[in-house]
Amino acid sequence: MEKVVPIIDIPYNKIAKRVITCGDPERAEKIAGRLDDMEVVKKSREYWTFNGVYKGVPVTVSSHGVGGNGASVSFEGLILGGAKVIIRVGTCGTLQKDIPQSSLIIATAACREDGITSQFIPQSYPAVASMDVVAAMQRTAKKMDLDVRTGIITTSGLFYPGMIPSNNRLLSEAGVLAMENEASVLFVIASVRGIKAGCIIAADGPCFEFVGSEEFDHYPEKMAQAVEDEITIALESVIEVEV
């Protein structure tokens, strides 16, 4: 019987060295549709994994679900399966007023407010992207003539605001660009495990606590092109990074 990685149920040594990951399983399937010779590796829980070839280079696409805890299971499993570079593609809420909806952001680092990595390694350990991956995405965005912001984001363990105020307003004043839910987990695990990682996210509007979730227009038509563009940036960049 073939040995598989726990929870995500992928066979060991079945994952390409270059991986694109995202939260939504259906988005993973959409990204995988851009690959040649695409095959389904496994659909287990929120973890859908596909293999294929992009411009002659083997690439894996896999979903990690929402939130740091479940995503950590995905990232660890992908690394066990053979991943050497992982780029997360996703969406975010902005913390800066000058970042309009549908803007793209390349993360250089992430504040560790994820609620999971503090159990993995001391809080003094930074969550930073691989500079190789950041540079590759910047070069690709420039070739595509896209205006992409680059800088620090924050990863929150919360999605909706709770009773305890978050640090988002403070982080906004400190120049942090946006909030999402998984990047710091990816960066920490990747650094500790000795692989390269990056994250590009599309801004779908201000953070909920800045505007209120009931008034939030989450999926306008103009987000569609932003998502397509970030997928292209991720695919073009992941095949460029040396592994």
Accessible surface in RSA format (square Angstrom, percent):
REM  Atomic radii and reference values for relative SASA: ProtOr
REM  Chains: A
REM  Algorithm: Lee & Richards
REM  Probe-radius: 1.40
REM  Slices: 20
REM RES _ NUM      All-atoms   Total-Side   Main-Chain    Non-polar    All polar
REM                ABS   REL    ABS   REL    ABS   REL    ABS   REL    ABS   REL
RES MET A   1   244.55 126.6 155.87 103.2  88.68 211.1 132.92 113.0 111.63 147.9
RES GLU A   2   122.64  70.4  99.80  75.5  22.84  54.4  47.67  92.2  74.97  61.2
RES LYS A   3   152.31  74.3 138.98  85.3  13.32  31.7  91.60  82.5  60.70  64.7
RES VAL A   4    63.54  41.8  52.19  47.2  11.35  27.4  52.19  45.3  11.35  30.8
RES VAL A   5     2.28   1.5   2.28   2.1   0.00   0.0   2.28   2.0   0.00   0.0
RES PRO A   6    82.91  60.4  72.13  65.7  10.78  39.2  80.52  66.5   2.39  14.8
RES ILE A   7    66.38  37.8  58.46  43.6   7.92  19.1  61.65  44.4   4.74  12.9
RES ILE A   8     1.26   0.7   1.21   0.9   0.04   0.1   1.21   0.9   0.04   0.1
RES ASP A   9    48.05  33.7  44.64  44.4   3.42   8.1   6.43  15.1  41.63  41.5
RES ILE A  10     0.00   0.0   0.00   0.0   0.00   0.0   0.00   0.0   0.00   0.0
RES PRO A  11    17.95  13.1  17.95  16.4   0.00   0.0  17.95  14.8   0.00   0.0
RES TYR A  12    68.06  31.8  54.09  30.8  13.97  36.3  37.83  28.4  30.23  37.3
RES ASN A  13   137.90  95.1 105.71 102.2  32.19  77.5  30.66  73.8 107.25 103.7
RES LYS A  14    78.03  38.1  69.08  42.4   8.94  21.3  33.72  30.4  44.31  47.2
RES ILE A  15    12.18   6.9   0.00   0.0  12.18  29.3   0.50   0.4  11.68  31.7
RES ALA A  16    16.12  14.8   4.38   6.8  11.75  26.7  15.51  21.8   0.61   1.6
RES LYS A  17   116.88  57.0 112.60  69.1   4.28  10.2  59.35  53.4  57.53  61.3
RES ARG A  18    40.65  17.1  40.34  20.6   0.31   0.7   0.13   0.2  40.52  24.6
RES VAL A  19     0.00   0.0   0.00   0.0   0.00   0.0   0.00   0.0   0.00   0.0
RES ILE A  20     0.00   0.0   0.00   0.0   0.00   0.0   0.00   0.0   0.00   0.0
RES THR A  21     0.00   0.0   0.00   0.0   0.00   0.0   0.00   0.0   0.00   0.0
RES CYS A  22     0.00   0.0   0.00   0.0   0.00   0.0   0.00   0.0   0.00   0.0
RES GLY A  23    13.89  17.1   0.00   N/A  13.89  17.1  10.52  28.9   3.36   7.5
RES ASP A  24    66.17  46.4  58.19  57.9   7.98  18.9  22.83  53.7  43.34  43.2
RES PRO A  25    28.96  21.1  28.96  26.4   0.00   0.0  28.96  23.9   0.00   0.0
RES GLU A  26   123.59  71.0 117.50  88.9   6.09  14.5  31.62  61.2  91.97  75.1
RES ARG A  27    41.79  17.5  37.74  19.2   4.05   9.6   6.48   8.9  35.31  21.4
RES ALA A  28     0.00   0.0   0.00   0.0   0.00   0.0   0.00   0.0   0.00   0.0
RES GLU A  29    63.17  36.3  59.79  45.2   3.39   8.1  18.89  36.5  44.29  36.2
RES LYS A  30   108.17  52.8  92.37  56.7  15.80  37.6  72.38  65.1  35.79  38.1
RES ILE A  31     0.36   0.2   0.00   0.0   0.36   0.9   0.36   0.3   0.00   0.0
RES ALA A  32     0.00   0.0   0.00   0.0   0.00   0.0   0.00   0.0   0.00   0.0
RES GLY A  33    55.26  68.1   0.00   N/A  55.26  68.1  26.01  71.4  29.24  65.5
RES ARG A  34    81.13  34.1  57.47  29.3  23.67  56.3  41.02  56.1  40.11  24.3
RES LEU A  35    12.26   6.8   0.00   0.0  12.26  30.8   0.14   0.1  12.12  32.6
RES ASP A  36    89.91  63.0  85.52  85.1   4.38  10.4  20.84  49.1  69.06  68.9
RES ASP A  37   124.22  87.0  90.87  90.4  33.35  78.8  36.77  86.5  87.45  87.2
RES MET A  38    76.31  39.5  46.09  30.5  30.22  71.9  44.73  38.0  31.57  41.8
RES GLU A  39    78.47  45.0  73.17  55.4   5.30  12.6  31.84  61.6  46.62  38.1
RES VAL A  40    77.80  51.2  53.97  48.9  23.84  57.4  53.97  46.9  23.84  64.7
RES VAL A  41    23.23  15.3   0.71   0.6  22.52  54.3   2.85   2.5  20.38  55.3
RES LYS A  42    83.42  40.7  80.47  49.4   2.95   7.0  25.63  23.1  57.79  61.6
RES LYS A  43    92.42  45.1  65.81  40.4  26.61  63.4  36.44  32.8  55.98  59.6
RES SER A  44    10.93   9.2   6.13   8.2   4.80  11.1   5.62  12.0   5.32   7.4
RES ARG A  45   171.43  72.0 129.14  65.8  42.29 100.7  54.79  74.9 116.64  70.7
RES GLU A  46    64.67  37.1  59.30  44.9   5.37  12.8  26.35  51.0  38.32  31.3
RES TYR A  47     6.76   3.2   6.69   3.8   0.07   0.2   1.00   0.8   5.76   7.1
RES TRP A  48    55.34  22.2  55.34  26.8   0.00   0.0  48.93  26.1   6.41  10.4
RES THR A  49     0.07   0.1   0.07   0.1   0.00   0.0   0.00   0.0   0.07   0.1
RES PHE A  50     0.00   0.0   0.00   0.0   0.00   0.0   0.00   0.0   0.00   0.0
RES ASN A  51    19.60  13.5  19.55  18.9   0.05   0.1  10.48  25.2   9.13   8.8
RES GLY A  52     7.32   9.0   0.00   N/A   7.32   9.0   3.81  10.5   3.51   7.9
RES VAL A  53    40.18  26.4  39.88  36.1   0.30   0.7  39.88  34.6   0.30   0.8
RES TYR A  54    24.52  11.4  23.56  13.4   0.96   2.5  15.06  11.3   9.45  11.7
RES LYS A  55   135.85  66.3  98.41  60.4  37.44  89.1  80.83  72.8  55.02  58.6
RES GLY A  56    63.70  78.6   0.00   N/A  63.70  78.6  32.26  88.5  31.44  70.4
RES VAL A  57    34.67  22.8  34.18  30.9   0.49   1.2  34.67  30.1   0.00   0.0
RES PRO A  58    82.42  60.1  80.55  73.4   1.87   6.8  80.55  66.5   1.87  11.6
RES VAL A  59     0.35   0.2   0.00   0.0   0.35   0.9   0.00   0.0   0.35   1.0
RES THR A  60     0.00   0.0   0.00   0.0   0.00   0.0   0.00   0.0   0.00   0.0
RES VAL A  61     0.00   0.0   0.00   0.0   0.00   0.0   0.00   0.0   0.00   0.0
RES SER A  62     1.20   1.0   1.20   1.6   0.00   0.0   0.00   0.0   1.20   1.7
RES SER A  63     0.00   0.0   0.00   0.0   0.00   0.0   0.00   0.0   0.00   0.0
RES HIS A  64     0.68   0.4   0.09   0.1   0.59   1.5   0.09   0.1   0.59   0.7
RES GLY A  65     5.96   7.4   0.00   N/A   5.96   7.4   5.89  16.2   0.07   0.2
RES VAL A  66   123.23  81.1  93.35  84.5  29.88  72.0  93.35  81.1  29.88  81.0
RES GLY A  67    19.46  24.0   0.00   N/A  19.46  24.0  19.44  53.3   0.02   0.0
RES GLY A  68     4.52   5.6   0.00   N/A   4.52   5.6   0.01   0.0   4.51  10.1
RES ASN A  69   104.08  71.8 100.32  96.9   3.76   9.0  26.24  63.2  77.84  75.2
RES GLY A  70    21.12  26.0   0.00   N/A  21.12  26.0  16.11  44.2   5.02  11.2
RES ALA A  71     0.01   0.0   0.00   0.0   0.01   0.0   0.00   0.0   0.01   0.0
RES SER A  72    16.21  13.7  16.12  21.5   0.08   0.2   7.05  15.0   9.16  12.8
RES VAL A  73    49.04  32.3  42.34  38.3   6.70  16.1  47.07  40.9   1.97   5.3
RES SER A  74     0.48   0.4   0.48   0.6   0.00   0.0   0.00   0.0   0.48   0.7
RES PHE A  75     0.00   0.0   0.00   0.0   0.00   0.0   0.00   0.0   0.00   0.0
RES GLU A  76    43.16  24.8  42.91  32.5   0.25   0.6  28.10  54.4  15.06  12.3
RES GLY A  77     2.14   2.6   0.00   N/A   2.14   2.6   1.93   5.3   0.21   0.5
RES LEU A  78     0.00   0.0   0.00   0.0   0.00   0.0   0.00   0.0   0.00   0.0
RES ILE A  79    29.93  17.0  20.24  15.1   9.69  23.4  20.24  14.6   9.69  26.3
RES LEU A  80    98.95  55.1  82.66  59.1  16.29  41.0  86.30  60.6  12.66  34.1
RES GLY A  81     0.00   0.0   0.00   N/A   0.00   0.0   0.00   0.0   0.00   0.0
RES GLY A  82    21.52  26.5   0.00   N/A  21.52  26.5  19.52  53.6   2.00   4.5
RES ALA A  83     0.75   0.7   0.00   0.0   0.75   1.7   0.00   0.0   0.75   2.0
RES LYS A  84   101.49  49.5  98.74  60.6   2.75   6.5  43.76  39.4  57.73  61.5
RES VAL A  85     0.00   0.0   0.00   0.0   0.00   0.0   0.00   0.0   0.00   0.0
RES ILE A  86     0.00   0.0   0.00   0.0   0.00   0.0   0.00   0.0   0.00   0.0
RES ILE A  87     0.00   0.0   0.00   0.0   0.00   0.0   0.00   0.0   0.00   0.0
RES ARG A  88     9.10   3.8   9.10   4.6   0.00   0.0   0.00   0.0   9.10   5.5
RES VAL A  89     0.00   0.0   0.00   0.0   0.00   0.0   0.00   0.0   0.00   0.0
RES GLY A  90     2.41   3.0   0.00   N/A   2.41   3.0   2.41   6.6   0.00   0.0
RES THR A  91    32.12  22.8  24.32  24.7   7.80  18.6   1.02   1.4  31.10  47.0
RES CYS A  92     6.06   4.6   0.00   0.0   6.06  14.2   6.02  15.2   0.04   0.0
RES GLY A  93    11.30  13.9   0.00   N/A  11.30  13.9   6.80  18.7   4.50  10.1
RES THR A  94     5.08   3.6   4.24   4.3   0.84   2.0   0.20   0.3   4.88   7.4
RES LEU A  95     5.65   3.1   0.00   0.0   5.65  14.2   1.46   1.0   4.19  11.3
RES GLN A  96    38.00  21.2  33.65  24.6   4.35  10.4   5.72  12.2  32.28  24.5
RES LYS A  97   219.05 106.9 179.17 109.9  39.88  95.0 131.13 118.0  87.93  93.7
RES ASP A  98   100.47  70.4  75.06  74.7  25.41  60.1  50.36 118.5  50.12  50.0
RES ILE A  99     7.79   4.4   0.31   0.2   7.48  18.0   0.79   0.6   7.00  19.0
RES PRO A 100    89.26  65.1  79.68  72.6   9.58  34.8  89.18  73.6   0.08   0.5
RES GLN A 101    42.67  23.9  31.31  22.9  11.35  27.0  10.43  22.2  32.24  24.5
RES SER A 102    34.51  29.2  25.54  34.1   8.97  20.7   2.09   4.4  32.43  45.4
RES SER A 103    21.38  18.1  12.42  16.6   8.96  20.6  14.01  29.8   7.37  10.3
RES LEU A 104     9.59   5.3   7.97   5.7   1.62   4.1   7.97   5.6   1.62   4.4
RES ILE A 105     0.00   0.0   0.00   0.0   0.00   0.0   0.00   0.0   0.00   0.0
RES ILE A 106     0.46   0.3   0.46   0.3   0.00   0.0   0.46   0.3   0.00   0.0
RES ALA A 107     0.00   0.0   0.00   0.0   0.00   0.0   0.00   0.0   0.00   0.0
RES THR A 108    34.43  24.5  33.15  33.6   1.28   3.1  27.20  36.5   7.22  10.9
RES ALA A 109    18.88  17.4  18.88  29.1   0.00   0.0  18.88  26.6   0.00   0.0
RES ALA A 110     6.99   6.4   0.00   0.0   6.99  15.9   1.00   1.4   6.00  15.9
RES CYS A 111    32.28  24.4  23.36  26.1   8.92  21.0  15.74  39.9  16.54  17.8
RES ARG A 112    26.88  11.3   7.20   3.7  19.68  46.9   7.37  10.1  19.51  11.8
RES GLU A 113    67.94  39.0  50.02  37.8  17.92  42.7  18.02  34.9  49.92  40.8
RES ASP A 114     8.28   5.8   0.91   0.9   7.37  17.4   0.21   0.5   8.07   8.0
RES GLY A 115    58.28  71.9   0.00   N/A  58.28  71.9  35.65  97.8  22.63  50.7
RES ILE A 116    36.90  21.0  36.67  27.3   0.23   0.6  36.67  26.4   0.23   0.6
RES THR A 117     2.75   2.0   2.59   2.6   0.16   0.4   1.85   2.5   0.90   1.4
RES SER A 118    67.70  57.2  44.10  58.9  23.60  54.4  26.92  57.3  40.78  57.1
RES GLN A 119   146.56  82.0 105.34  77.0  41.22  98.1  44.84  95.4 101.72  77.1
RES PHE A 120    73.05  36.5  41.48  25.7  31.57  82.2  47.08  28.5  25.97  74.3
RES ILE A 121    38.57  21.9  32.59  24.3   5.98  14.4  37.78  27.2   0.79   2.1
RES PRO A 122    94.64  69.0  84.08  76.6  10.56  38.4  94.08  77.7   0.56   3.5
RES GLN A 123    99.67  55.7  80.94  59.2  18.74  44.6  62.53 133.1  37.15  28.2
RES SER A 124   106.16  89.7  69.70  93.0  36.45  84.0  58.76 125.1  47.40  66.4
RES TYR A 125    66.87  31.2  62.47  35.5   4.41  11.5  51.32  38.6  15.55  19.2
RES PRO A 126    78.56  57.3  69.32  63.2   9.23  33.6  78.22  64.6   0.33   2.1
RES ALA A 127     3.91   3.6   0.00   0.0   3.91   8.9   0.00   0.0   3.91  10.4
RES VAL A 128    63.94  42.1  60.17  54.5   3.76   9.1  60.17  52.3   3.76  10.2
RES ALA A 129     4.24   3.9   0.00   0.0   4.24   9.6   0.33   0.5   3.90  10.3
RES SER A 130    25.49  21.5  12.44  16.6  13.05  30.1  18.47  39.3   7.02   9.8
RES MET A 131   113.26  58.7 106.05  70.2   7.21  17.2  76.24  64.8  37.02  49.1
RES ASP A 132    70.24  49.2  62.75  62.5   7.49  17.7  15.30  36.0  54.94  54.8
RES VAL A 133     0.00   0.0   0.00   0.0   0.00   0.0   0.00   0.0   0.00   0.0
RES VAL A 134     7.32   4.8   7.32   6.6   0.00   0.0   7.32   6.4   0.00   0.0
RES ALA A 135    33.53  30.8  32.27  49.8   1.26   2.9  33.14  46.7   0.39   1.0
RES ALA A 136     0.54   0.5   0.54   0.8   0.00   0.0   0.54   0.8   0.00   0.0
RES MET A 137     0.00   0.0   0.00   0.0   0.00   0.0   0.00   0.0   0.00   0.0
RES GLN A 138    79.70  44.6  72.19  52.8   7.51  17.9  24.10  51.3  55.61  42.2
RES ARG A 139   114.44  48.0 110.52  56.3   3.92   9.3  61.11  83.5  53.33  32.3
RES THR A 140     7.15   5.1   7.03   7.1   0.12   0.3   3.52   4.7   3.63   5.5
RES ALA A 141     3.71   3.4   3.71   5.7   0.00   0.0   3.71   5.2   0.00   0.0
RES LYS A 142   173.42  84.6 156.08  95.8  17.33  41.3 104.33  93.9  69.08  73.6
RES LYS A 143   165.97  81.0 127.05  78.0  38.92  92.7  89.76  80.8  76.20  81.2
RES MET A 144    60.20  31.2  35.69  23.6  24.51  58.4  44.40  37.7  15.81  20.9
RES ASP A 145   133.16  93.3 111.13 110.6  22.03  52.1  31.21  73.5 101.94 101.7
RES LEU A 146    51.81  28.9  37.39  26.7  14.43  36.3  39.66  27.9  12.15  32.7
RES ASP A 147   138.20  96.8 109.06 108.5  29.14  68.9  44.17 104.0  94.02  93.8
RES VAL A 148    27.95  18.4   4.24   3.8  23.71  57.1   4.24   3.7  23.71  64.3
RES ARG A 149    82.95  34.8  80.94  41.3   2.01   4.8  38.62  52.8  44.33  26.9
RES THR A 150    50.39  35.8  20.60  20.9  29.80  71.0  17.26  23.2  33.13  50.1
RES GLY A 151    14.53  17.9   0.00   N/A  14.53  17.9  14.53  39.9   0.00   0.0
RES ILE A 152    84.35  48.0  81.18  60.5   3.17   7.7  81.18  58.5   3.17   8.6
RES ILE A 153     0.00   0.0   0.00   0.0   0.00   0.0   0.00   0.0   0.00   0.0
RES THR A 154     0.77   0.5   0.77   0.8   0.00   0.0   0.06   0.1   0.71   1.1
RES THR A 155     0.00   0.0   0.00   0.0   0.00   0.0   0.00   0.0   0.00   0.0
RES SER A 156    14.16  12.0  13.79  18.4   0.37   0.9   3.62   7.7  10.54  14.8
RES GLY A 157    51.43  63.4   0.00   N/A  51.43  63.4  16.90  46.4  34.53  77.3
RES LEU A 158    92.75  51.7  90.72  64.9   2.02   5.1  92.03  64.6   0.71   1.9
RES PHE A 159    91.84  45.9  77.34  47.9  14.50  37.7  77.34  46.9  14.50  41.5
RES TYR A 160   133.55  62.4 127.83  72.7   5.72  14.9  86.44  65.0  47.11  58.1
RES PRO A 161    72.46  52.8  43.15  39.3  29.31 106.5  50.40  41.6  22.06 137.1
RES GLY A 162    46.42  57.3   0.00   N/A  46.42  57.3  25.21  69.2  21.21  47.5
RES MET A 163   190.91  98.9 159.16 105.3  31.75  75.6 127.52 108.4  63.39  84.0
RES ILE A 164   141.82  80.7 136.94 102.0   4.87  11.7 137.20  98.8   4.62  12.5
RES PRO A 165   120.38  87.7  95.38  86.9  25.01  90.9 106.06  87.6  14.32  89.0
RES SER A 166    45.04  38.1  18.20  24.3  26.85  61.8  27.62  58.8  17.42  24.4
RES ASN A 167    67.20  46.3  64.84  62.7   2.36   5.7   2.72   6.6  64.48  62.3
RES ASN A 168     8.71   6.0   8.71   8.4   0.00   0.0   0.00   0.0   8.71   8.4
RES ARG A 169   136.06  57.1 134.51  68.6   1.55   3.7  60.01  82.0  76.05  46.1
RES LEU A 170   115.20  64.2 109.94  78.7   5.27  13.2 112.22  78.8   2.99   8.0
RES LEU A 171    24.19  13.5  24.19  17.3   0.00   0.0  24.19  17.0   0.00   0.0
RES SER A 172    24.73  20.9  20.52  27.4   4.21   9.7   3.16   6.7  21.57  30.2
RES GLU A 173   152.26  87.4 111.70  84.5  40.56  96.6  48.89  94.6 103.37  84.4
RES ALA A 174    77.88  71.6  35.95  55.5  41.93  95.4  48.70  68.6  29.18  77.3
RES GLY A 175    42.77  52.7   0.00   N/A  42.77  52.7  29.16  80.0  13.61  30.5
RES VAL A 176     7.67   5.0   7.26   6.6   0.41   1.0   7.52   6.5   0.15   0.4
RES LEU A 177    12.58   7.0  12.58   9.0   0.00   0.0  12.58   8.8   0.00   0.0
RES ALA A 178     0.00   0.0   0.00   0.0   0.00   0.0   0.00   0.0   0.00   0.0
RES MET A 179    19.46  10.1  18.88  12.5   0.58   1.4  13.57  11.5   5.89   7.8
RES GLU A 180     3.97   2.3   1.32   1.0   2.65   6.3   3.97   7.7   0.00   0.0
RES ASN A 181    14.86  10.2  14.43  13.9   0.43   1.0   1.23   3.0  13.63  13.2
RES GLU A 182     7.71   4.4   7.71   5.8   0.00   0.0   0.00   0.0   7.71   6.3
RES ALA A 183     0.00   0.0   0.00   0.0   0.00   0.0   0.00   0.0   0.00   0.0
RES SER A 184     0.00   0.0   0.00   0.0   0.00   0.0   0.00   0.0   0.00   0.0
RES VAL A 185     0.62   0.4   0.62   0.6   0.00   0.0   0.62   0.5   0.00   0.0
RES LEU A 186     0.00   0.0   0.00   0.0   0.00   0.0   0.00   0.0   0.00   0.0
RES PHE A 187     0.22   0.1   0.00   0.0   0.22   0.6   0.22   0.1   0.00   0.0
RES VAL A 188     0.00   0.0   0.00   0.0   0.00   0.0   0.00   0.0   0.00   0.0
RES ILE A 189     4.56   2.6   4.56   3.4   0.00   0.0   4.56   3.3   0.00   0.0
RES ALA A 190     1.99   1.8   1.99   3.1   0.00   0.0   1.99   2.8   0.00   0.0
RES SER A 191    44.23  37.4  20.06  26.8  24.17  55.7  17.33  36.9  26.90  37.7
RES VAL A 192    57.99  38.2  28.57  25.9  29.41  70.9  33.56  29.2  24.43  66.2
RES ARG A 193   114.38  48.0  85.91  43.8  28.47  67.8  25.18  34.4  89.20  54.1
RES GLY A 194    67.33  83.0   0.00   N/A  67.33  83.0  34.48  94.6  32.85  73.6
RES ILE A 195    20.35  11.6   4.20   3.1  16.15  38.9   8.34   6.0  12.01  32.6
RES LYS A 196    56.57  27.6  56.15  34.5   0.42   1.0  44.78  40.3  11.80  12.6
RES ALA A 197     2.46   2.3   1.34   2.1   1.13   2.6   1.34   1.9   1.13   3.0
RES GLY A 198     0.00   0.0   0.00   N/A   0.00   0.0   0.00   0.0   0.00   0.0
RES CYS A 199     0.00   0.0   0.00   0.0   0.00   0.0   0.00   0.0   0.00   0.0
RES ILE A 200     0.00   0.0   0.00   0.0   0.00   0.0   0.00   0.0   0.00   0.0
RES ILE A 201     0.00   0.0   0.00   0.0   0.00   0.0   0.00   0.0   0.00   0.0
RES ALA A 202     0.00   0.0   0.00   0.0   0.00   0.0   0.00   0.0   0.00   0.0
RES ALA A 203     0.00   0.0   0.00   0.0   0.00   0.0   0.00   0.0   0.00   0.0
RES ASP A 204     6.46   4.5   6.46   6.4   0.00   0.0   0.01   0.0   6.45   6.4
RES GLY A 205     3.27   4.0   0.00   N/A   3.27   4.0   3.27   9.0   0.00   0.0
RES PRO A 206    56.59  41.2  55.69  50.8   0.90   3.3  55.69  46.0   0.90   5.6
RES CYS A 207     4.88   3.7   2.00   2.2   2.87   6.8   4.85  12.3   0.03   0.0
RES PHE A 208    28.01  14.0  22.54  14.0   5.47  14.2  22.54  13.7   5.47  15.7
RES GLU A 209    51.91  29.8  30.17  22.8  21.74  51.8  15.56  30.1  36.35  29.7
RES PHE A 210    58.62  29.3  28.15  17.4  30.47  79.3  29.32  17.8  29.30  83.8
RES VAL A 211    63.13  41.5  38.43  34.8  24.71  59.5  47.93  41.6  15.20  41.2
RES GLY A 212    29.07  35.8   0.00   N/A  29.07  35.8  26.72  73.3   2.35   5.3
RES SER A 213    42.71  36.1  26.47  35.3  16.23  37.4   4.78  10.2  37.93  53.1
RES GLU A 214   165.44  95.0 126.84  96.0  38.59  91.9  52.85 102.2 112.59  91.9
RES GLU A 215   131.78  75.7  97.85  74.0  33.93  80.8  68.42 132.3  63.36  51.7
RES PHE A 216    34.56  17.3  11.04   6.8  23.52  61.2  13.74   8.3  20.82  59.6
RES ASP A 217    94.56  66.2  85.48  85.1   9.08  21.5  37.73  88.8  56.84  56.7
RES HIS A 218    54.78  29.9  50.67  35.2   4.11  10.5  40.46  41.7  14.32  16.7
RES TYR A 219   153.74  71.8 126.70  72.1  27.04  70.4  92.15  69.2  61.59  75.9
RES PRO A 220    25.98  18.9  14.26  13.0  11.71  42.6  22.08  18.2   3.90  24.2
RES GLU A 221   164.21  94.3 146.40 110.8  17.81  42.4  66.98 129.5  97.24  79.4
RES LYS A 222   116.05  56.6 100.66  61.8  15.39  36.6  65.55  59.0  50.50  53.8
RES MET A 223     6.44   3.3   6.44   4.3   0.00   0.0   6.44   5.5   0.00   0.0
RES ALA A 224    59.04  54.3  50.28  77.6   8.76  19.9  58.28  82.1   0.76   2.0
RES GLN A 225   111.28  62.2 108.61  79.4   2.67   6.4  51.21 109.0  60.07  45.6
RES ALA A 226     6.32   5.8   1.70   2.6   4.62  10.5   5.34   7.5   0.98   2.6
RES VAL A 227    12.22   8.0  12.22  11.1   0.00   0.0  12.22  10.6   0.00   0.0
RES GLU A 228    48.91  28.1  48.31  36.6   0.60   1.4  29.00  56.1  19.91  16.3
RES ASP A 229    22.64  15.9  22.64  22.5   0.00   0.0   0.00   0.0  22.64  22.6
RES GLU A 230     0.00   0.0   0.00   0.0   0.00   0.0   0.00   0.0   0.00   0.0
RES ILE A 231     0.78   0.4   0.75   0.6   0.03   0.1   0.75   0.5   0.03   0.1
RES THR A 232    30.12  21.4  30.12  30.5   0.00   0.0  20.25  27.2   9.87  14.9
RES ILE A 233     0.00   0.0   0.00   0.0   0.00   0.0   0.00   0.0   0.00   0.0
RES ALA A 234     0.00   0.0   0.00   0.0   0.00   0.0   0.00   0.0   0.00   0.0
RES LEU A 235     0.00   0.0   0.00   0.0   0.00   0.0   0.00   0.0   0.00   0.0
RES GLU A 236    41.64  23.9  37.66  28.5   3.97   9.5  11.66  22.6  29.98  24.5
RES SER A 237     0.00   0.0   0.00   0.0   0.00   0.0   0.00   0.0   0.00   0.0
RES VAL A 238     0.00   0.0   0.00   0.0   0.00   0.0   0.00   0.0   0.00   0.0
RES ILE A 239    33.88  19.3  19.16  14.3  14.72  35.5  19.16  13.8  14.72  39.9
RES GLU A 240    70.09  40.2  47.07  35.6  23.02  54.8  39.41  76.2  30.68  25.0
RES VAL A 241     5.68   3.7   0.42   0.4   5.26  12.7   5.68   4.9   0.00   0.0
RES GLU A 242   139.61  80.2 133.64 101.1   5.97  14.2  50.28  97.2  89.33  72.9
RES VAL A 243    77.42  50.9   7.72   7.0  69.69 167.9  40.10  34.8  37.32 101.2
END  Absolute sums over single chains surface
CHAIN  1 A    11123.9       8549.7       2574.2       6152.3       4971.7
END  Absolute sums over all chains
TOTAL         11123.9       8549.7       2574.2       6152.3       4971.7
